[in-house]
Amino acid sequence: MSSSEGRTFFGEGVAYSGGSVPRPAGLGLAVGAQDPVLGVPAMDRLRRIVRGAPAPLVLADAGHFVQEHGDVVARAALASFGRAAGD
């Protein structure tokens, strides 16, 4: 898939193989504000391509490896799906 095909897929919800693929509710980005390459500006540009994407979860102390802050990301993801962390 080329980058322009990817923009079409995420922007219009059209699958690369020709069918349509629904995007799950609550889809979002977790961004490490300290990441010098894929930080807030780059991820904001990506978010604008993905039609209907919510504002990113910005982790002020995280760099590129946001999975090191997985507890925060997981709680935010559960909340976005309307579930409590203990459910």
Backbone torsions as a table, in degrees:
resi	resn	phi	psi	omega
1	MET	NA	129.3	177.6
2	SER	-80.1	167.9	179.5
3	SER	-65.1	-34.9	178.5
4	SER	-70.2	-35.3	175.0
5	GLU	-66.8	-36.8	176.5
6	GLY	-63.9	-42.8	176.9
7	ARG	-61.3	-40.0	177.7
8	THR	-64.4	-46.0	-179.2
9	PHE	-58.2	-52.3	-176.6
10	PHE	-75.1	-29.0	-179.5
11	GLY	-79.6	-33.1	-176.3
12	GLU	-114.3	-9.8	-179.6
13	GLY	75.9	21.8	-179.8
14	VAL	-95.9	126.7	-178.1
15	ALA	-70.0	148.3	178.4
16	TYR	-59.3	-36.1	-176.8
17	SER	-83.3	0.3	175.8
18	GLY	113.0	-28.6	179.0
19	GLY	-83.3	-178.5	177.5
20	SER	-110.0	142.4	-177.9
21	VAL	-123.2	117.9	178.9
22	PRO	-71.4	142.0	175.7
23	ARG	-87.1	137.3	178.4
24	PRO	-68.7	147.3	174.8
25	ALA	-64.4	147.7	176.7
26	GLY	86.2	2.6	178.9
27	LEU	-58.4	131.5	-179.9
28	GLY	-157.7	178.8	-178.9
29	LEU	-118.3	140.6	169.6
30	ALA	-106.8	125.0	-172.0
31	VAL	-122.4	131.3	173.3
32	GLY	-85.4	114.9	-176.5
33	ALA	-64.9	-20.9	-179.3
34	GLN	-89.9	-1.5	-179.7
35	ASP	-71.8	117.9	-176.0
36	PRO	-74.7	-16.6	-177.3
37	VAL	-108.9	-52.1	-177.5
38	LEU	-109.6	46.7	-179.8
39	GLY	-83.3	-157.2	-174.0
40	VAL	-58.0	-47.0	-178.5
41	PRO	-60.5	-45.1	-179.2
42	ALA	-66.1	-42.9	-178.4
43	MET	-71.8	-27.6	175.8
44	ASP	-68.9	-38.1	175.8
45	ARG	-62.7	-42.4	178.0
46	LEU	-62.9	-42.7	-179.0
47	ARG	-61.0	-36.6	179.3
48	ARG	-68.2	-23.7	177.1
49	ILE	-76.0	-36.4	-176.6
50	VAL	-81.8	105.0	-176.2
51	ARG	-57.1	126.8	176.5
52	GLY	80.2	5.7	-179.7
53	ALA	-69.4	138.0	178.1
54	PRO	-74.8	169.8	175.2
55	ALA	-58.7	146.3	-177.9
56	PRO	-72.0	155.3	169.7
57	LEU	-83.7	111.6	-177.8
58	VAL	-97.5	121.5	178.5
59	LEU	-100.5	105.0	-172.4
60	ALA	-58.3	-36.2	-176.2
61	ASP	-94.5	-2.0	-176.6
62	ALA	-90.8	149.3	172.7
63	GLY	-103.6	-135.1	-178.0
64	HIS	-68.6	-34.3	-173.6
65	PHE	-93.5	75.3	-178.5
66	VAL	-66.1	-18.5	178.0
67	GLN	-63.4	-18.1	174.9
68	GLU	-68.6	-12.7	176.6
69	HIS	-113.8	35.1	-173.0
70	GLY	-57.6	-33.0	-179.8
71	ASP	-63.0	-41.4	179.8
72	VAL	-67.8	-43.8	-178.8
73	VAL	-65.5	-43.9	-179.5
74	ALA	-62.8	-43.0	178.4
75	ARG	-62.4	-41.7	179.1
76	ALA	-66.3	-38.3	178.3
77	ALA	-65.1	-44.8	177.9
78	LEU	-61.0	-41.7	178.9
79	ALA	-63.4	-37.3	-179.9
80	SER	-66.9	-24.8	175.9
81	PHE	-93.2	6.7	176.9
82	GLY	77.6	26.6	-179.6
83	ARG	-121.2	147.4	175.1
84	ALA	-82.8	155.0	-177.4
85	ALA	-61.7	-25.0	-178.9
86	GLY	-90.0	-2.5	-177.6
87	ASP	-75.7	NA	NA
